[in-house]
Amino acid sequence: MKINERLKKIGDLVEANSFCLDVGCDHALLDIYLVKKKKNIRAIASDVAEGPVLQAKKNIKREKLEKEIEVRLGNGLDTYSDEVDTIIISGMGGRNIIGICKNNMKVLKKVKTIILSPNNYIEDVKRFITKNGFYIDNEEFVKDKKFIYQIIILKRGKRRKYTRKEYFFGPIHLEKRTALFYEYYQRELKSREILRELLPKNYRVKRYQLKKEIKLLEEVLKEK
């Protein structure tokens, strides 16, 4: 079964012996990949829409993985089960991810690992999760066709406070500084420069914010 590079990378980062809750599972492709590739993986593939849930069930049945993967129809973390130790949320907007977590904070207190790949508002997501009992254990970039995505692995516990620079770029990304790191943030710099040119002058707060972010990006991108 074909799986895109983003989901494959997420799957490769899941630890063996995990019990995963895949929120917004779509067609359960990640869950199938996990169970077939990793040792002793169980998963709940959940989605809020009936269509993806039905397709997930078909895919799981075709792969004969009904014992390892349960499909649940439900909203966000409402499909959580007490044995789950890892939550996976990928391909959603950052504010949507924060909303899902806010609506069921008691679940966050029970799991040990959260793996996230937001489409946007990544800094906000990191701030929210780390201020609610987790630290950033790992960060990865993955390129899927022309798009570059971030994947964040958070573990339960407290390590230290993060600086604004670390929230913006990611503390692990700043240590690794891979080729994709520079490609991704060069794109971010260019998009902010374009936006600053297009913004009317009366948008003073937004223009000031962009100016600060552009300066920060320029400084870090020079530190090769």
C-alpha positions in Angstrom: 0.0 0.0 0.0 1.5 3.3 -1.1 2.1 5.9 1.6 3.4 9.5 1.1 6.8 10.6 2.4 5.3 12.7 5.3 3.4 9.8 6.7 6.3 7.4 6.2 8.6 9.7 8.1 6.1 10.0 11.0 5.8 6.2 11.0 9.5 5.7 11.2 9.7 8.0 14.2 7.1 6.0 16.3 8.7 3.7 18.9 8.2 0.0 18.8 5.7 -1.4 21.3 3.6 1.7 21.2 -0.2 2.0 21.3 -1.1 4.9 19.0 -4.1 7.0 18.6 -4.0 8.5 15.1 -6.4 11.5 15.1 -7.7 12.4 11.7 -6.5 9.0 10.3 -8.0 9.6 6.8 -7.7 6.1 5.3 -5.5 4.5 8.0 -2.5 4.4 5.7 -0.2 5.5 8.5 -1.6 2.9 10.9 -1.2 0.1 8.4 2.3 1.1 7.7 3.1 1.2 11.4 1.7 -2.2 12.2 3.4 -3.9 9.2 6.8 -2.2 9.8 7.2 -1.8 13.5 7.4 -4.4 16.3 4.3 -4.9 18.5 2.3 -1.8 17.4 -1.3 -1.4 18.1 -3.4 1.6 16.9 -6.7 3.3 17.0 -7.4 5.0 13.7 -10.0 7.7 14.3 -11.7 10.3 12.2 -14.6 12.7 12.6 -16.0 11.9 9.2 -17.8 8.7 8.2 -16.3 8.5 4.7 -12.6 8.2 5.8 -13.7 5.8 8.6 -15.4 3.5 6.1 -12.4 3.5 3.8 -10.1 2.9 6.7 -12.0 -0.2 7.7 -11.8 -1.5 4.1 -8.1 -0.9 3.9 -7.5 -2.6 7.3 -9.6 -5.6 6.3 -7.8 -5.9 3.0 -4.5 -6.1 4.9 -6.0 -8.5 7.5 -5.0 -6.2 10.4 -8.3 -6.0 12.2 -6.7 -7.4 15.4 -4.0 -4.7 15.5 -6.0 -1.6 14.3 -9.3 -0.5 15.7 -11.3 2.2 13.7 -13.3 4.7 15.7 -15.6 7.5 14.5 -15.3 10.5 16.8 -14.1 14.0 17.3 -10.5 14.7 18.3 -9.3 13.0 21.4 -12.7 11.7 22.3 -11.7 8.4 20.7 -8.9 7.9 23.3 -8.5 4.6 25.2 -6.7 4.2 28.5 -4.0 1.9 26.9 -2.9 4.6 24.4 0.5 6.0 25.1 1.2 7.9 21.8 -1.0 10.5 20.1 -0.4 11.3 16.4 -2.0 14.3 14.7 -0.8 15.2 11.2 -1.9 17.4 8.3 -4.1 19.7 10.3 -3.9 23.4 11.0 -2.0 24.3 14.1 -4.9 26.1 15.7 -7.1 23.1 15.1 -4.5 20.9 16.8 -4.5 23.2 19.8 -8.3 23.2 19.9 -8.4 19.4 19.9 -6.0 19.3 22.8 -7.7 22.0 24.8 -11.0 20.2 24.4 -9.6 17.1 26.2 -6.8 18.2 28.4 -7.2 15.1 30.7 -5.9 12.9 27.8 -2.7 14.9 27.6 -2.0 14.1 31.2 -2.1 10.3 30.5 0.0 9.8 27.4 3.8 9.8 27.2 4.4 10.8 23.6 2.8 13.3 21.2 3.8 13.3 17.5 2.6 16.4 15.5 3.0 17.6 12.0 1.0 20.9 11.8 0.4 22.6 8.5 0.8 26.1 10.0 1.1 28.0 13.4 3.9 25.6 14.3 5.4 28.0 16.9 2.0 28.3 18.6 1.6 24.5 18.8 5.0 24.1 20.4 4.3 26.8 22.9 1.0 25.2 23.9 2.2 21.6 24.3 5.4 22.5 26.1 3.5 24.6 28.6 1.2 21.7 29.3 3.7 19.1 30.6 5.8 18.1 27.6 9.3 18.8 26.2 10.5 18.7 22.6 12.4 15.4 22.2 13.0 15.5 18.5 12.2 17.5 15.4 12.5 16.5 11.7 11.9 18.0 8.3 10.5 15.9 5.5 10.1 16.9 1.8 7.1 15.5 0.0 7.2 16.6 -3.6 7.6 20.4 -3.5 6.4 20.8 0.1 8.5 20.7 3.2 6.9 19.6 6.5 7.9 19.7 10.1 7.4 16.8 12.5 7.7 17.4 16.2 8.1 14.6 18.8 7.1 15.7 22.3 7.6 13.6 25.5 6.0 14.0 28.9 8.2 15.8 31.4 9.9 19.1 31.8 13.4 19.9 30.7 13.8 23.7 30.6 12.3 26.8 29.3 12.7 27.6 25.6 13.8 30.9 24.1 11.8 32.8 21.5 14.4 31.7 18.9 14.0 28.1 19.9 10.2 28.2 19.7 10.5 29.9 16.3 13.0 27.6 14.7 12.8 24.6 17.0 15.6 23.7 19.5 16.5 20.4 17.8 16.4 22.0 14.4 18.9 24.6 15.6 21.3 21.9 16.6 21.0 19.8 13.5 20.8 22.5 10.9 20.1 20.1 8.0 19.9 21.1 4.3 16.1 21.0 4.6 16.4 23.4 7.6 18.0 26.1 5.4 15.7 25.4 2.5 12.6 25.6 4.6 13.6 28.8 6.4 14.8 30.5 3.2 11.2 30.0 1.9 9.9 31.4 5.2 12.1 34.5 4.8 11.1 35.0 1.2 7.4 34.8 2.0 7.7 37.3 4.8 9.6 39.7 2.6 6.9 39.5 0.0 4.1 40.0 2.6 5.8 43.0 4.0 5.9 44.6 0.6 2.2 43.9 0.0 1.0 45.0 3.5 -0.5 48.6 3.7 1.5 50.9 5.8 -1.3 51.3 8.3 -0.8 47.6 9.4 1.8 48.8 11.8 1.7 45.9 14.3 1.9 43.2 11.6 4.7 45.1 9.8 6.6 45.4 13.0 6.2 41.7 13.7 7.4 40.8 10.2 10.4 43.1 10.5 11.5 41.3 13.7 10.9 37.8 12.1 12.8 38.8 8.9 15.8 40.0 11.0 15.8 36.8 13.1 15.6 34.6 9.9 18.4 36.6 8.3 20.7 36.2 11.3 20.2 32.5 11.7 20.4 31.7 8.0 23.9 33.4 8.0 25.1 31.1 10.8 26.1 28.1 8.5 
